[in-house]
Amino acid sequence: MLRQSRVGFLLLFLALILGTYLGRDGLSQPAPGFSLPESGGGQVDLASYRGRPVLLVFWTSSCPICQHELPLLNRLTPLFWSKGVSVLAIHLGGDQAAREFMDSNDIGLTSLVDLQGKVARAYRVGGVPRLVLISPDGRIKRSSSGWTDESVLREWMDSLSGS
């Protein structure tokens, strides 16, 4: 009986720890570093943005929500720039699909390609779109999956003044 209660206690303890870890969504944790190719050529390293806020946008060209959200993000570029925020659109797929979507929709965001999904796994992307706001100190400040509307994005930008 004592052994069963110890096992039960241990399982409960592990479930609480795991739940806390998974439920945190990585907030306040250091943002995982990465280096990815740009869809038009070149390479971008997250470390080069240290000291500045960065908004990561994980997306696919086949995602209907992404197809609506990327033009919104592009339209809000002046707001992002006014707060010193760089936006990195990380396509989970091939560079040709990313380039074609960006070009045909006149989207001027920095377009990166995560062909093998290594960066997406590091950021625990379970679905797209996934937005991650990294504060100037390199920590994850905000994170959201699915549709994110303009008011939420504006609130995120306003939250940077407290970083």
C-alpha positions in Angstrom: 0.0 0.0 0.0 2.8 2.4 0.9 4.6 1.6 -2.4 1.4 2.4 -4.4 1.0 5.7 -2.7 4.6 6.6 -3.4 4.2 5.7 -7.0 1.0 7.7 -7.2 2.7 10.7 -5.5 5.6 10.5 -7.9 3.3 10.3 -10.9 1.3 13.3 -9.6 4.5 15.2 -9.0 5.8 14.5 -12.6 2.4 15.4 -14.1 2.5 18.8 -12.3 6.1 19.5 -13.4 5.4 18.5 -17.0 2.1 20.5 -17.0 3.9 23.5 -15.7 6.7 23.1 -18.3 4.3 22.6 -21.2 1.8 25.3 -20.0 4.4 28.0 -19.7 4.7 28.2 -23.5 8.3 29.2 -23.0 7.5 32.7 -21.8 10.4 34.5 -20.1 12.7 31.7 -21.3 15.7 32.6 -23.5 14.8 32.5 -27.1 16.5 29.6 -28.9 19.2 30.8 -31.3 19.1 29.9 -35.0 20.6 30.7 -38.4 18.3 30.3 -41.4 18.5 31.0 -45.1 16.5 33.8 -46.6 14.1 32.8 -49.3 15.9 35.2 -51.7 19.4 34.1 -50.7 21.6 35.0 -47.8 21.5 33.8 -44.2 20.0 35.4 -41.1 21.2 34.7 -37.6 19.0 35.6 -34.6 22.0 36.6 -32.6 22.5 39.6 -34.9 19.3 41.1 -33.5 20.4 40.9 -29.9 19.4 44.1 -28.1 16.4 44.7 -30.4 12.9 43.2 -30.2 12.0 40.6 -32.8 8.7 39.1 -33.9 8.9 35.6 -35.3 6.1 34.5 -37.5 6.0 30.8 -38.3 3.8 30.1 -41.3 3.2 27.9 -44.4 2.0 29.0 -47.8 -0.9 26.5 -47.6 -2.3 27.9 -44.3 -5.4 30.0 -44.9 -5.0 31.9 -41.6 -1.4 32.6 -42.6 -2.6 33.9 -46.0 -4.7 36.5 -44.1 -2.2 37.3 -41.3 0.9 37.9 -43.3 -0.6 40.9 -45.3 -1.8 42.3 -41.9 1.7 42.0 -40.5 3.1 43.6 -43.6 0.6 46.5 -43.3 1.7 47.0 -39.6 5.3 47.2 -40.6 5.5 51.0 -39.8 4.2 50.3 -36.3 6.8 47.5 -35.8 9.6 49.8 -37.0 8.4 52.6 -34.8 9.0 50.3 -31.8 12.3 49.0 -33.2 10.8 45.6 -33.9 12.2 43.4 -36.7 9.8 40.9 -38.2 11.1 37.5 -39.4 8.6 35.4 -41.3 9.8 31.8 -41.0 8.3 29.6 -43.7 8.0 25.9 -42.8 8.6 24.5 -46.2 10.5 25.2 -49.4 11.9 28.6 -50.4 10.2 28.7 -53.7 6.7 28.5 -52.1 7.7 31.2 -49.7 9.1 33.5 -52.3 6.1 33.0 -54.6 3.6 33.9 -51.8 5.6 36.9 -50.6 6.1 38.2 -54.2 2.5 37.7 -55.4 1.1 39.4 -52.3 3.6 42.2 -52.2 4.9 41.3 -48.7 8.2 42.9 -47.9 8.9 41.1 -44.6 12.2 39.3 -44.1 11.4 35.8 -45.3 13.3 32.9 -43.9 13.0 29.2 -44.6 13.0 26.4 -42.0 12.9 23.4 -44.4 13.6 20.7 -41.9 11.6 22.4 -39.1 14.5 22.5 -36.6 13.7 26.1 -35.5 10.0 25.3 -35.4 10.7 22.4 -33.0 13.0 24.6 -30.8 10.1 27.0 -30.5 7.5 24.2 -29.9 5.5 25.2 -33.0 2.5 22.8 -33.0 0.6 24.6 -35.7 0.7 27.7 -37.8 0.6 30.6 -37.7 2.6 30.9 -34.6 3.9 34.3 -33.4 6.7 34.7 -30.9 7.8 38.1 -29.6 11.3 38.2 -28.4 12.3 41.1 -26.1 15.5 43.1 -26.5 17.1 41.0 -23.8 16.6 37.8 -25.9 13.8 36.3 -23.9 10.4 35.2 -25.1 7.9 37.9 -24.1 4.7 36.8 -25.9 3.6 33.8 -27.9 0.4 33.0 -29.8 -0.9 30.3 -32.1 -3.7 30.7 -34.6 -5.3 33.9 -35.7 -3.9 37.0 -34.0 -5.8 40.2 -34.7 -4.5 43.7 -35.1 -5.5 44.8 -31.5 -3.4 42.0 -30.0 -0.4 42.9 -32.1 -0.7 46.5 -31.1 -0.9 45.5 -27.4 2.2 43.4 -27.9 4.0 46.4 -29.4 2.9 48.6 -26.5 4.2 46.0 -24.0 7.7 46.5 -25.3 8.0 49.8 -23.6 8.1 47.9 -20.3 10.9 45.6 -21.5 
